[in-house]
Amino acid sequence: RVVHLRNIDASEVEIVQFGLPFGKITNVLNLRKKNQAFLEFDTIDHAQAMVEYFSSVPILLNGRQIFVQFSNHQELKTDPNNAN
């Protein structure tokens, strides 16, 4: 259910906008310093739809190609005590 985006320098809002056409997003993790992000969808089918689509249609953002693949994580775990 988790999609990994690499080579991305974007805000959380921009990252969510990439995933919204494919289904409900339940969690987002933006590792901006590493130019990576994770999107967790409510179903694996929605995540798979995003990965399949962007494997044939490259994303360019600010002149950088974004790479989309399945994450090794089955879900994103967040620490509520570490909220910003």
LOZA-450820 format. One record per residue: residue in one letter; y negated, z, x negated of N, C-alpha, C, O in turn; residue number from 1. Coordinates in Angstrom, 3 decimals, padded with zeros to 6 digits. Layout:
N
a, Y, Z, X, Y, Z, X, Y, Z, X, Y, Z, X, NUM
...
% end
This chain:
84
r, 001.206, 000.000, -000.800, 000.000, 000.000, 000.000, -001.262, 000.000, -000.837, -002.363, -000.132, -000.304, 1
v, -001.109, 000.149, -002.166, -002.278, 000.269, -003.035, -002.452, -001.008, -003.864, -001.514, -001.499, -004.492, 2
v, -003.674, -001.523, -003.844, -004.025, -002.726, -004.591, -004.914, -002.327, -005.766, -005.832, -001.521, -005.620, 3
h, -004.628, -002.900, -006.920, -005.371, -002.625, -008.156, -006.261, -003.830, -008.450, -005.785, -004.964, -008.498, 4
l, -007.546, -003.578, -008.645, -008.498, -004.627, -009.009, -008.963, -004.372, -010.435, -009.395, -003.267, -010.766, 5
r, -008.872, -005.404, -011.285, -009.286, -005.278, -012.687, -010.473, -006.193, -012.966, -010.696, -007.186, -012.274, 6
n, -011.227, -005.830, -013.998, -012.390, -006.587, -014.449, -013.487, -006.611, -013.380, -014.212, -007.596, -013.240, 7
i, -013.596, -005.511, -012.630, -014.570, -005.456, -011.542, -015.659, -004.435, -011.861, -015.379, -003.286, -012.202, 8
d, -016.888, -004.877, -011.742, -018.045, -003.993, -011.900, -018.814, -004.072, -010.587, -019.700, -004.910, -010.424, 9
a, -018.466, -003.193, -009.660, -019.037, -003.262, -008.316, -019.142, -001.869, -007.722, -018.501, -000.924, -008.183, 10
s, -019.956, -001.767, -006.699, -020.073, -000.497, -005.980, -018.858, -000.314, -005.078, -018.109, -001.257, -004.825, 11
e, -018.676, 000.899, -004.603, -017.566, 001.176, -003.690, -017.688, 000.333, -002.423, -016.683, -000.142, -001.894, 12
v, -018.904, 000.148, -001.940, -019.128, -000.661, -000.733, -018.682, -002.102, -000.970, -018.020, -002.692, -000.115, 13
e, -019.038, -002.676, -002.125, -018.635, -004.050, -002.436, -017.115, -004.165, -002.541, -016.532, -005.152, -002.093, 14
i, -016.484, -003.166, -003.127, -015.028, -003.176, -003.275, -014.355, -003.149, -001.905, -013.411, -003.899, -001.655, 15
v, -014.841, -002.287, -001.029, -014.287, -002.204, 000.327, -014.452, -003.540, 001.047, -013.561, -003.951, 001.790, 16
q, -015.567, -004.217, 000.840, -015.805, -005.501, 001.502, -014.768, -006.549, 001.106, -014.449, -007.426, 001.908, 17
f, -014.239, -006.477, -000.112, -013.176, -007.399, -000.518, -011.914, -007.178, 000.311, -011.217, -008.135, 000.648, 18
g, -011.618, -005.925, 000.640, -010.367, -005.608, 001.319, -010.415, -005.625, 002.831, -009.386, -005.845, 003.470, 19
l, -011.577, -005.399, 003.424, -011.674, -005.272, 004.883, -011.093, -006.440, 005.678, -010.488, -006.202, 006.724, 20
p, -011.246, -007.690, 005.233, -010.667, -008.786, 006.027, -009.141, -008.720, 006.151, -008.563, -009.391, 007.006, 21
f, -008.492, -007.923, 005.309, -007.030, -007.896, 005.288, -006.431, -006.734, 006.064, -005.231, -006.732, 006.334, 22
g, -007.242, -005.743, 006.428, -006.714, -004.618, 007.196, -007.491, -003.345, 006.951, -008.499, -003.329, 006.244, 23
k, -006.994, -002.275, 007.556, -007.657, -000.974, 007.472, -007.452, -000.358, 006.091, -006.328, -000.262, 005.599, 24
i, -008.554, 000.054, 005.477, -008.517, 000.705, 004.170, -008.578, 002.208, 004.395, -009.470, 002.704, 005.084, 25
t, -007.629, 002.929, 003.814, -007.569, 004.372, 004.026, -008.126, 005.174, 002.855, -008.427, 006.358, 003.006, 26
n, -008.270, 004.534, 001.674, -008.796, 005.260, 000.523, -009.278, 004.260, -000.525, -008.764, 003.146, -000.627, 27
v, -010.274, 004.679, -001.299, -010.842, 003.843, -002.360, -011.035, 004.706, -003.600, -011.475, 005.852, -003.512, 28
l, -010.704, 004.145, -004.742, -010.976, 004.808, -006.014, -011.651, 003.785, -006.919, -011.058, 002.760, -007.258, 29
n, -012.891, 004.066, -007.310, -013.655, 003.157, -008.153, -013.778, 003.763, -009.545, -014.445, 004.780, -009.730, 30
l, -013.131, 003.134, -010.523, -013.211, 003.569, -011.923, -014.191, 002.641, -012.638, -013.802, 001.812, -013.460, 31
r, -015.454, 002.799, -012.309, -016.466, 001.848, -012.756, -016.562, 001.752, -014.278, -016.766, 000.663, -014.814, 32
k, -016.417, 002.868, -014.974, -016.507, 002.840, -016.443, -015.379, 002.022, -017.061, -015.522, 001.493, -018.163, 33
k, -014.258, 001.920, -016.352, -013.113, 001.137, -016.837, -013.070, -000.250, -016.204, -012.159, -001.030, -016.484, 34
n, -014.053, -000.565, -015.349, -014.077, -001.846, -014.626, -012.796, -002.060, -013.827, -012.233, -003.155, -013.811, 35
q, -012.343, -000.989, -013.162, -011.149, -001.052, -012.332, -011.407, -000.342, -011.011, -012.285, 000.515, -010.910, 36
a, -010.629, -000.713, -010.006, -010.721, -000.044, -008.710, -009.367, -000.130, -008.019, -008.537, -000.982, -008.338, 37
f, -009.166, 000.776, -007.064, -007.948, 000.801, -006.262, -008.335, 000.863, -004.794, -009.240, 001.604, -004.411, 38
l, -007.646, 000.084, -003.981, -007.806, 000.124, -002.527, -006.466, 000.498, -001.921, -005.448, -000.125, -002.225, 39
e, -006.458, 001.502, -001.074, -005.237, 001.877, -000.359, -005.370, 001.416, 001.087, -006.326, 001.768, 001.778, 40
f, -004.406, 000.632, 001.529, -004.375, 000.134, 002.904, -003.460, 001.003, 003.755, -002.641, 001.760, 003.233, 41
d, -003.608, 000.886, 005.066, -002.763, 001.669, 005.971, -001.332, 001.152, 006.001, -000.417, 001.914, 006.311, 42
t, -001.112, -000.122, 005.687, 000.252, -000.664, 005.643, 000.431, -001.520, 004.389, -000.534, -002.042, 003.830, 43
i, 001.670, -001.651, 003.968, 001.964, -002.503, 002.814, 001.711, -003.968, 003.147, 001.378, -004.757, 002.263, 44
d, 001.867, -004.337, 004.417, 001.622, -005.728, 004.822, 000.173, -006.129, 004.577, -000.099, -007.249, 004.145, 45
h, -000.755, -005.219, 004.852, -002.171, -005.522, 004.624, -002.455, -005.660, 003.131, -003.193, -006.553, 002.715, 46
a, -001.874, -004.781, 002.333, -002.048, -004.864, 000.881, -001.454, -006.168, 000.351, -002.053, -006.834, -000.494, 47
q, -000.286, -006.521, 000.848, 000.378, -007.748, 000.407, -000.447, -008.974, 000.770, -000.523, -009.923, -000.010, 48
a, -001.064, -008.962, 001.944, -001.900, -010.091, 002.364, -003.062, -010.286, 001.392, -003.401, -011.418, 001.047, 49
m, -003.669, -009.189, 000.952, -004.787, -009.295, 000.008, -004.317, -009.832, -001.337, -004.941, -010.732, -001.899, 50
v, -003.224, -009.286, -001.855, -002.703, -009.725, -003.155, -002.329, -011.206, -003.104, -002.660, -011.961, -004.018, 51
e, -001.647, -011.621, -002.051, -001.229, -013.020, -001.938, -002.428, -013.955, -001.826, -002.452, -015.015, -002.450, 52
y, -003.411, -013.568, -001.042, -004.588, -014.419, -000.867, -005.320, -014.615, -002.193, -005.622, -015.744, -002.580, 53
f, -005.604, -013.513, -002.885, -006.382, -013.621, -004.111, -005.567, -014.111, -005.301, -006.134, -014.359, -006.366, 54
s, -004.254, -014.258, -005.151, -003.481, -014.890, -006.222, -003.709, -016.398, -006.219, -003.526, -017.056, -007.243, 55
s, -004.111, -016.948, -005.068, -004.369, -018.385, -004.995, -005.859, -018.715, -004.914, -006.253, -019.856, -005.155, 56
v, -006.687, -017.728, -004.579, -008.134, -017.932, -004.477, -008.816, -016.926, -005.405, -008.979, -015.763, -005.036, 57
p, -009.215, -017.355, -006.600, -009.820, -016.404, -007.538, -011.139, -015.836, -007.007, -011.896, -016.526, -006.325, 58
i, -011.397, -014.575, -007.331, -012.660, -013.933, -006.972, -013.566, -013.984, -008.196, -013.150, -013.640, -009.302, 59
l, -014.794, -014.412, -007.993, -015.804, -014.311, -009.037, -016.906, -013.404, -008.534, -017.446, -013.613, -007.448, 60
l, -017.240, -012.397, -009.325, -018.318, -011.475, -008.978, -019.175, -011.285, -010.216, -018.696, -010.823, -011.252, 61
n, -020.439, -011.643, -010.104, -021.365, -011.548, -011.238, -020.829, -012.287, -012.466, -020.968, -011.819, -013.596, 62
g, -020.217, -013.446, -012.228, -019.717, -014.268, -013.322, -018.407, -013.807, -013.934, -017.958, -014.373, -014.930, 63
r, -017.787, -012.782, -013.350, -016.521, -012.254, -013.874, -015.408, -012.531, -012.882, -015.576, -012.338, -011.678, 64
q, -014.266, -012.985, -013.393, -013.114, -013.168, -012.518, -012.435, -011.826, -012.301, -012.126, -011.110, -013.253, 65
i, -012.206, -011.492, -011.031, -011.554, -010.239, -010.664, -010.060, -010.508, -010.501, -009.666, -011.492, -009.875, 66
f, -009.238, -009.639, -011.060, -007.786, -009.770, -010.966, -007.261, -008.763, -009.952, -007.589, -007.577, -010.008, 67
v, -006.445, -009.249, -009.027, -005.922, -008.426, -007.929, -004.402, -008.398, -008.028, -003.761, -009.444, -008.127, 68
q, -003.826, -007.192, -008.002, -002.372, -007.050, -008.076, -001.964, -005.753, -007.387, -002.802, -004.900, -007.095, 69
f, -000.673, -005.619, -007.134, -000.181, -004.356, -006.597, -000.299, -003.274, -007.660, -000.097, -003.532, -008.847, 70
s, -000.627, -002.071, -007.230, -000.672, -000.920, -008.122, 000.725, -000.332, -008.260, 001.585, -000.546, -007.405, 71
n, 000.945, 000.408, -009.338, 002.187, 001.160, -009.490, 002.209, 002.386, -008.585, 003.269, 002.964, -008.343, 72
h, 001.044, 002.780, -008.088, 000.935, 003.951, -007.205, 001.243, 003.551, -005.764, 000.776, 002.515, -005.292, 73
q, 002.018, 004.363, -005.072, 002.336, 004.108, -003.671, 001.208, 004.561, -002.749, 001.041, 004.045, -001.644, 74
e, 000.433, 005.546, -003.236, -000.720, 006.030, -002.484, -001.713, 006.615, -003.474, -001.363, 006.944, -004.607, 75
l, -002.961, 006.740, -003.025, -003.987, 007.359, -003.855, -004.088, 008.822, -003.481, -004.228, 009.168, -002.308, 76
k, -004.016, 009.666, -004.476, -004.161, 011.102, -004.234, -005.535, 011.515, -004.738, -005.906, 011.223, -005.875, 77
t, -006.279, 012.192, -003.886, -007.602, 012.658, -004.285, -007.631, 014.170, -004.244, -006.959, 014.798, -003.425, 78
d, -008.407, 014.738, -005.124, -008.558, 016.187, -005.206, -009.805, 016.589, -004.427, -010.917, 016.288, -004.859, 79
p, -009.644, 017.267, -003.283, -010.818, 017.629, -002.479, -011.756, 018.584, -003.207, -012.929, 018.686, -002.846, 80
n, -011.263, 019.284, -004.225, -012.106, 020.191, -005.001, -012.941, 019.459, -006.043, -013.802, 020.054, -006.691, 81
n, -012.681, 018.166, -006.200, -013.377, 017.372, -007.205, -014.269, 016.332, -006.547, -014.496, 015.264, -007.116, 82
a, -014.777, 016.626, -005.362, -015.624, 015.678, -004.640, -017.002, 015.620, -005.283, -017.488, 016.607, -005.835, 83
n, -017.620, 014.448, -005.201, -018.972, 014.287, -005.768, -020.007, 014.859, -004.847, -021.198, 014.816, -005.155, 84
% end
